[in-house]
C-alpha cells in the first residue's frame, strides 16, 4: 500500500509498504478514504520529537471503510464507515472507565519508556512516535485499528468525509479545550493561534456561551478565517504587543479564559523570551518554545482559567509561577479524550450547527503529501488544513 513515512527532519516520503494485517482478535482493518495533516505532525516533521524511527508511518486524523474485523469485534462489521480517533483506548482500564481515554494505561506498547519520560504512561496514539506506542498512522491506504469496538465512530449518514473527518481529532480537541477553559456565559476568551485546532476552539467557545472571542496570530489567512468563520476579534502579534492590546480591549482586567492552541513551536515578534527559547533549543538545553504559555499566564485575569490543547513535548524554562500562583489561576491540559465527545459533536454536525469542512484549504492525493507537509509548515499558498486522499 501507499503510505507517508518519516525519514528524518523535513524528510517525508510516499512509499510502498506492507499492508497491515489483523494481529489481535479485537483489531479491525480500515481502508482509508480521507486523512489529514495535523499541526501536531509538524512537531515530528521538524524533528522536535526524539522518539521517531525511519520508516514510521505518520497520521492520526483518518476515516474510512471497515474491510476486516477480528473474531472478538462485536460493534463493527465489514462495510461500516468510521472515523478513527487519534487515541487508542482499551475501554476497560481505570482511566477508560472514567472516560479519560487519552490516559488509557493499557495501549501504549512502550509504557516503560513513557514512564521514564513523563512519570506515567498515557494512551497509545496513531502515528505519533515510539513514546506513544510506535503505532503506524493513518496517512496510508489501510490502517490497523486496535480495540476496534472502543474508539471508532460509525457514520450512518451520507455526510461527506470532509464534514466528519475532523471528529478524529481537531474538532474534539478544540471542544475539550473550550470545556477545560470553564467558559461561563458572557466570558471574554482569548485564543492564541489561528490554526485548525484554534479555529475549533473559537467555534466551541461560542457554542459554550462566550461573550467575546479574541484570536491571536500573525498569518493573514488564518486571522481572516478567525474573523469570517469564527466571528472573532483579532490581534496580529507582529503589529502590536499582545499584553497591552488585550488590556486595552478588556479595560485592564484581562481575558477571563485563555487558550494556548500553539504549543511547543511558538513564535513571537522578537521578544527577549522567544530569542532565549530559540537559543536554548538550538543548543538542546530546552525542548520546547513556551512563549505562549508565559504570555497567557501574564494576560489572564486574576481567578481566570488557562486551557492548553497545544502540544508540549518535554521541558520548558522561565514559566512565571509567581504570576500563576498569586493570580489564583487554574490550568487544564491534556491530549483529547476523543470518544467522550463523539456523540454530542456528531449531533452538532448532523443538525447543521457547524460544518467543520470550513478549515480545509487543500485536498490532494497522498502522493503529494511530502510537498504538502512543507507547504503547511511554511504557511505557503494560504495553507491552513490539508486533506489527503489515499486512493486518488
C-alpha positions in Angstrom: 0.0 0.0 0.0 1.0 3.7 -0.3 1.9 5.5 3.0 3.6 8.6 4.1 6.7 7.7 6.2 9.1 9.7 8.2 12.9 9.5 7.4 14.3 12.4 9.4 13.8 16.1 9.8 11.8 17.5 6.9 12.1 14.2 5.1 8.7 12.7 4.4 8.3 10.1 1.6 5.3 8.5 0.0 6.4 4.9 -0.2 5.1 1.4 -0.9 4.9 -0.5 2.4 3.4 -3.8 3.5 -0.4 -3.8 4.1 -1.4 -4.1 7.7 -2.9 -7.4 9.0 -5.1 -8.4 12.0 -2.8 -9.0 15.0 -5.3 -9.3 17.8 -8.9 -10.5 17.8 -10.1 -7.0 18.8 -8.5 -5.4 15.7 -10.1 -4.1 12.5 -8.5 -3.2 9.2 -9.9 0.1 7.7 -9.5 1.2 4.1 -8.7 4.9 4.5 -10.8 7.2 2.3 -9.7 10.6 3.8 -6.9 11.6 6.2 -5.3 14.8 7.1 -2.1 16.5 8.2 -2.3 17.9 11.7 -0.3 20.7 13.2 1.0 18.1 15.7 2.5 16.2 12.8 4.8 19.2 12.2 6.5 18.7 15.5 7.6 15.3 14.1 8.4 16.8 10.7 10.6 19.4 12.3 12.4 16.9 14.4 11.2 18.1 17.8 10.3 14.5 18.9 13.4 12.3 19.6 11.4 9.1 19.6 11.0 8.6 15.9 12.5 5.9 13.7 13.0 6.0 9.9 10.0 4.4 8.1 7.5 5.4 10.8 4.1 6.0 9.2 2.5 9.2 10.4 -1.0 10.5 10.6 -3.7 10.5 13.3 -6.8 12.0 11.6 -8.2 9.2 9.3 -11.5 7.8 8.4 -12.6 5.1 6.0 -14.4 1.8 5.4 -14.0 -1.3 7.5 -12.5 -4.1 5.4 -11.9 -6.8 8.0 -12.6 -7.4 11.7 -11.1 -9.7 14.3 -13.1 -12.5 15.9 -13.9 -10.6 19.1 -15.1 -7.4 17.4 -18.8 -7.0 18.0 -19.7 -3.4 17.3 -18.3 -3.1 13.7 -18.7 -5.1 10.6 -17.3 -5.1 7.1 -18.6 -2.1 5.1 -19.1 0.2 8.1 -17.9 3.8 7.5 -15.9 5.0 10.5 -14.0 8.0 11.9 -11.0 6.8 13.9 -9.8 8.8 17.0 -6.1 9.5 17.3 -6.2 8.0 20.7 -6.1 4.2 21.1 -8.1 3.2 24.2 -8.9 -0.2 25.7 -12.3 0.8 27.2 -11.8 -1.2 30.3 -8.9 0.2 32.4 -9.2 2.6 35.4 -8.9 5.7 33.1 -11.1 4.5 30.3 -13.8 3.7 32.8 -13.6 7.4 33.9 -13.8 8.4 30.1 -10.2 9.7 30.3 -9.5 7.9 27.1 -6.2 9.6 26.3 -4.8 8.3 29.6 -5.5 4.6 28.9 -2.9 2.6 30.8 -3.2 -0.4 28.5 -2.5 0.6 24.9 1.0 2.2 25.0 3.3 -0.6 23.8 6.3 1.4 25.2 4.8 2.2 28.6 8.1 1.8 30.4 9.7 4.4 28.2 6.8 6.8 28.7 7.0 6.4 32.5 10.7 7.3 32.4 10.0 10.5 30.4 6.7 11.6 32.0 6.3 9.7 35.2 3.4 7.6 34.0 2.3 6.2 30.7 -0.5 7.6 28.6 -2.5 6.0 25.8 -1.1 4.7 22.6 -1.5 7.2 19.7 -1.7 6.6 16.0 1.4 7.8 14.1 2.9 9.7 16.9 6.3 8.3 17.8 7.5 5.4 19.9 7.0 7.3 23.1 3.3 6.7 22.5 3.5 3.2 21.3 5.0 3.3 17.9 1.7 2.5 16.1 1.5 3.0 12.4 -0.5 6.1 11.5 -3.4 6.8 9.1 -1.7 8.7 6.3 -1.9 5.5 4.3 -4.3 3.4 2.2 -5.0 1.0 5.1 -4.8 1.1 8.9 -4.9 -1.5 11.6 -7.1 -0.3 14.4 -6.6 -2.0 17.8 -9.6 -2.2 20.2 -11.9 -1.5 17.3 -15.0 -1.7 19.5 -13.9 1.2 21.6 -12.7 4.1 19.5 -14.1 4.3 16.0 -17.2 6.4 15.4 -19.6 4.8 12.9 -21.1 7.3 10.5 -24.5 6.1 9.4 -25.5 9.3 7.5 -24.4 10.3 4.0 -22.5 13.4 5.2 -19.3 13.8 3.1 -16.0 12.8 4.6 -15.0 16.4 4.8 -17.8 17.2 7.3 -17.0 14.3 9.7 -13.3 13.7 9.2 -12.2 16.1 11.9 -14.1 14.2 14.6 -10.9 12.2 14.6 -9.0 14.9 16.4 -9.2 18.7 15.9 -12.9 19.3 16.4 -13.0 17.3 19.7 -9.6 18.9 20.7 -11.0 22.4 20.2 -14.2 21.4 22.0 -12.3 19.9 25.0 -10.1 22.9 25.2 -13.1 25.2 25.4 -14.7 22.9 28.0 -11.4 22.9 30.0 -11.4 26.7 29.9 -14.6 26.6 32.1 -16.3 29.2 29.9 -19.2 31.0 31.6 -21.9 32.9 29.7 -20.6 36.3 28.6 -16.9 35.5 29.2 -14.1 37.0 27.1 -12.0 34.2 25.7 -8.5 34.8 24.2 -7.2 32.1 21.8 -3.5 32.0 21.0 -3.1 30.7 17.4 -5.5 30.6 14.5 -4.5 27.2 13.1 -7.1 24.4 12.7 -7.3 23.5 16.3 -7.6 27.1 17.3 -10.4 27.6 14.8 -12.4 24.9 16.5 -11.5 26.4 19.9 -13.1 29.6 18.6 -16.2 27.8 17.3 -16.5 25.8 20.5 -16.2 28.9 22.7 -19.2 30.5 21.0 -21.2 27.3 21.4 -20.4 27.2 25.1 -21.7 30.8 25.6 -18.7 33.1 25.3 -19.5 36.8 25.0 -16.3 37.7 23.1 -13.6 35.7 21.4 -10.2 37.3 20.6 -7.8 35.4 18.3 -4.1 36.0 18.2 -1.8 35.1 15.3 0.4 36.6 12.6 -0.7 34.8 9.4 -3.2 36.9 7.4 -5.2 33.9 6.0 -5.6 32.4 9.5 -6.6 35.7 11.0 -9.1 36.2 8.2 -10.6 32.8 8.8 -10.9 33.6 12.5 -12.7 36.8 11.6 -15.0 35.5 9.0 -15.8 31.9 10.1 -15.1 32.4 13.7 -16.6 35.9 14.2 -13.6 36.7 16.4 -11.8 39.9 17.1 -8.2 39.5 16.1 -4.7 40.6 17.1 -1.7 40.4 14.8 1.2 39.9 17.2 3.7 41.2 14.7 2.0 44.6 14.7 1.0 45.2 18.4 2.0 43.9 21.8 -0.4 41.2 22.9 -0.4 42.0 26.6 -1.0 45.8 26.0 -3.7 45.1 23.4 -5.6 42.6 25.5 -5.5 45.0 28.5 -6.8 47.8 26.3 -9.6 45.6 24.9 -10.7 44.4 28.3 -10.4 47.7 30.2 -7.3 46.5 32.1 -8.8 43.3 33.5 -7.6 40.7 31.0 -9.4 37.8 29.3 -11.5 35.6 31.6 -10.3 32.4 29.8 -7.1 31.9 27.8 -6.5 29.0 25.4 -3.0 28.1 24.2 -3.6 26.4 20.9 0.0 26.8 19.8 2.2 24.6 22.0 5.8 23.7 21.6 6.8 25.7 18.5 5.6 29.2 19.5 6.8 32.3 17.6 6.7 35.9 18.8 7.7 39.3 17.5 11.3 39.2 18.6 10.6 39.2 22.3 13.5 38.5 24.7 12.0 35.3 25.9 11.5 34.0 22.3 15.1 34.7 21.5 16.1 32.9 24.7 14.0 29.9 23.7 15.4 29.8 20.2 19.0 29.8 21.5 18.2 27.2 24.2 16.5 24.8 21.7 19.3 25.1 19.2 21.8 24.2 22.0 19.5 21.3 23.0 19.1 22.8 26.5 15.4 23.2 26.2 12.9 21.0 24.2 10.0 23.5 23.6 9.4 27.2 23.0 6.8 28.1 25.6 6.3 31.8 24.8 2.6 31.5 24.5 2.0 29.8 27.9 4.1 32.5 29.5 2.1 35.2 27.8 -1.2 33.6 28.6 -0.3 33.5 32.3 0.6 37.2 32.3 -2.5 38.2 30.4 -5.2 36.1 32.0 -7.3 38.0 34.6 -6.9 37.0 38.2 -9.0 34.0 39.1 -9.2 33.0 35.4 -8.6 29.7 33.6 -5.9 28.7 31.1 -6.6 25.8 28.8 -3.7 24.1 26.9 -4.6 22.0 23.9 -1.3 22.9 22.2 1.1 20.0 22.3 4.2 20.2 24.5 6.9 17.6 24.3 9.4 18.0 27.1 10.9 20.6 29.4 10.5 24.3 29.4 12.1 27.3 31.2 11.1 30.6 32.7 7.5 29.9 33.4 6.2 32.8 35.6 5.0 30.8 38.5 4.8 33.8 40.7 2.1 35.3 38.4 0.4 32.0 38.1 0.1 31.4 41.8 -0.6 34.9 43.1 -3.3 35.5 40.5 -5.0 32.2 41.6 -5.1 30.9 38.0 -6.3 27.4 37.0 -4.7 25.5 34.2 -6.1 22.5 32.5 -4.3 20.4 29.8 -4.3 17.1 28.1 -4.5 15.0 25.0 -8.1 14.8 24.0 -10.4 12.1 25.3 -12.0 11.9 21.9 -14.7 9.2 22.3 -16.1 11.1 25.3 -17.3 13.9 22.9 -18.2 11.9 19.8 -21.9 11.7 20.1 -22.5 15.3 21.0 -20.2 16.7 18.3 -21.6 14.4 15.6 -25.1 15.6 16.6 -24.0 19.2 16.2 -22.6 18.4 12.7 -25.7 16.5 11.6 -28.0 19.2 12.8 -26.1 21.8 10.8 -25.0 23.8 13.8 -21.4 23.6 12.5 -19.8 22.4 9.2 -16.2 21.5 10.1 -15.1 21.5 6.5 -14.6 25.3 6.6 -11.0 24.8 7.7 -9.9 22.8 4.6 -7.8 24.8 2.1 -6.1 22.0 0.2 -7.3 18.5 -0.9 -4.6 16.4 -2.7 -3.7 12.8 -3.5 -1.5 11.2 -0.9 1.4 11.2 -3.4 1.6 14.9 -2.9 1.8 14.5 0.9 5.6 15.2 1.3 5.3 18.5 -0.6 2.2 19.5 1.3 4.0 18.9 4.7 6.4 21.6 3.6 3.7 23.9 2.3 1.7 23.5 5.5 4.8 24.0 7.7 5.9 27.1 5.8 2.3 28.5 5.7 2.6 28.9 1.9 -0.2 29.1 -0.7 -2.8 30.1 2.0 -2.5 26.6 3.5 -4.4 26.1 6.7 -5.6 22.5 6.6 -4.6 19.7 4.2 -6.8 16.6 3.5 -5.1 13.7 1.7 -6.9 11.2 -0.5 -5.1 7.9 -0.4 -6.9 6.4 -3.4 -6.9 9.3 -5.9 
